[in-house]
Structure formats: C-alpha cells, structure tokens
C-alpha cells in the first residue's frame, strides 16, 4: 500500500470548493423535487453516492497507507457525522407528522410509520432492510445505504492491502455476511458508490494548453447533465450511467483544479455545510406545507408562484437554522469525543464526510 499514489484533493483547493458546490446543488435538487419542481431528484442521490465514495475511500486509504487505520476511530467519526443530524431529524419528523395529523385530520398512512420499531430501525440504519422509513420521510432511504457502504469499503480495502491471510479471510467473510444481510438492491447500488471510490487510484491528468483543460471539463459537465433521467426510479442502468458520468466529472475536477484557493469567505463551503441537513430535514416540513396547501384551512384562494417561492425559502431557512445547531457543530462534537476517549491520539478533522 505504501507504493500506491493516491489522487486526493487538498482541503483549501478549487477542487474542494467545486465539489462543495456540487454537493449543495445535489441536495437542493432533491429539495426542489419534493416541491414538485420537475428536476431529477432521485438521481441527484446517485451524485451523493459518488461523492461519498470518493471522500470516504480517500480517508480510508490514507489511513491504511499511513498505518493509522482504526475501526473505532473511523466508526466514531462516521456515526457522529450521521447521528448529529439524523437524531434531531427523526424527532422533527415525529413533530411535523403529529401536527399534520392534528391540524388536517387523521392520516392513517403516516400514523402507521410512527411506531417505535421503525424509529429504532432508522436510528440504526435498518430502513429498507427490516423496516420502512420513519414518518414517511422519504430521503431517509439512502442513509442506510450510506452507512453500510461505510462498513463494506474498508472491508474490501483491508482484504486487498492486508498482508496477513487470516485478515483477508476474516474481512472477506464479514463482507459476504453484510452483503447477504443488507440485500440485493443495496449491494447493487454499492456499484454506483464504488465508482467514486475508484477515483483516488487513477492518476490525475492535465493538458499543457489551458483551453483544452476547460473544454474537456465543460464537455464532461454537459454529458453528465444529459445523462440525468427525470423519471424517479427508472432503472438501475440509468442510475449507474449517472454515477459513471459524474465520477468522470469529479475525476476531472480533482485533476484540473487541485490547487490553492485562498479566500476569506468561501460561499460554496458555506452552502455545502448545511446540505446534509437540508437533504434529511426538509421533507417532513415540505409534506406538511403541501398538505396544508390542499386543505380547506389554506387561507389563500390561489397559490401563486411568489407564495411557493416564499414557502420554499422558509423551508431552506429552517434547514439552515437546524444545521447551525447540528451539522455545523460536527467538528466540535468529534473533538470533544476524541478528547474524552482518545486524548493522546486526538488530531485535526480533515474531511467533511
């Protein structure tokens, strides 16, 4: 592993800033899709998978290469990252669902998704495996995929790069067991996630002529956008195609723009800093608003575009405020945990994932 050169990005680089923007735009697409804007909301999740595959694999591979791999440290970071937004999100999902039921009449369908079993299952990333998403909060489906991919990839890496045969056998067995447990669909979409994980192994390129670099980048963006399918859940092939085209875009970004990017205020980083919260928390409130719009209690005779824009802006602001209290505190919470449990080994958090 020491002889492997990894294609990773610098923290304060143009590439990092561009990927931050891509992350936010993907979350925004899902959000607008749930407000009935005709956008490829489902396939925007494929972009999340590829981005996650790239960032997580970079973190795992660097740790293994530097002989600093630790399952406890890795899982603590990943679970902290997920739970700091997920736990408040599940509580808010319950609150908005109850308000919706009390104000607009009993909705038996949503009531059936608020039981304790589904709550516990969603806390431990079992939605889509043994339980449904809690409170009909649709975006929760992808979180179980992400979590189990976080476990599966290190197993693959340790099988490949470990020198001990017993370790290779052990992690192969763990990988097979988890694969059977999570089921065929989650494993099928692991192939999309893996596309991002392959990027660190590919040597970066750059043409001598700058206009060729920008031409190549522009063409890749156009192809990636054209690959998007606006029909939700159309087919795995179309989803995989989106993964391929956007993994190429990410590879080109890491190759061409991995240089310093010094700015006092990085708007892309700020936008990305609440993308996870936006993705996870918007749906219960959006569903509440849309139910209100269709009820006799809606105060306006006609819902204009201006009213819809105001409502969408309110939901965005709602997610941003929640992020201030949750997602943006991730590093502080991690450092507190590591200071308490691993005081002698605490170090700087480098990756937003």
HELIX and SHEET records of a PDB file:
HELIX    1   1 UNK A   14  UNK A   33  1                                  20    
HELIX    2   2 UNK A   41  UNK A   65  1                                  25    
HELIX    3   3 UNK A   71  UNK A  104  1                                  34    
HELIX    4   4 UNK A  108  UNK A  111  1                                   4    
HELIX    5   5 UNK A  116  UNK A  123  1                                   8    
HELIX    6   6 UNK A  134  UNK A  136  5                                   3    
HELIX    7   7 UNK A  138  UNK A  140  5                                   3    
HELIX    8   8 UNK A  141  UNK A  161  1                                  21    
HELIX    9   9 UNK A  165  UNK A  182  1                                  18    
HELIX   10  10 UNK A  184  UNK A  198  1                                  15    
HELIX   11  11 UNK A  199  UNK A  201  5                                   3    
HELIX   12  12 UNK A  210  UNK A  227  1                                  18    
HELIX   13  13 UNK A  236  UNK A  256  1                                  21    
HELIX   14  14 UNK A  267  UNK A  272  1                                   6    
HELIX   15  15 UNK A  275  UNK A  293  1                                  19    
HELIX   16  16 UNK A  305  UNK A  325  1                                  21    
HELIX   17  17 UNK A  327  UNK A  329  5                                   3    
HELIX   18  18 UNK A  330  UNK A  341  1                                  12    
HELIX   19  19 UNK A  343  UNK A  345  5                                   3    
END                                                                             
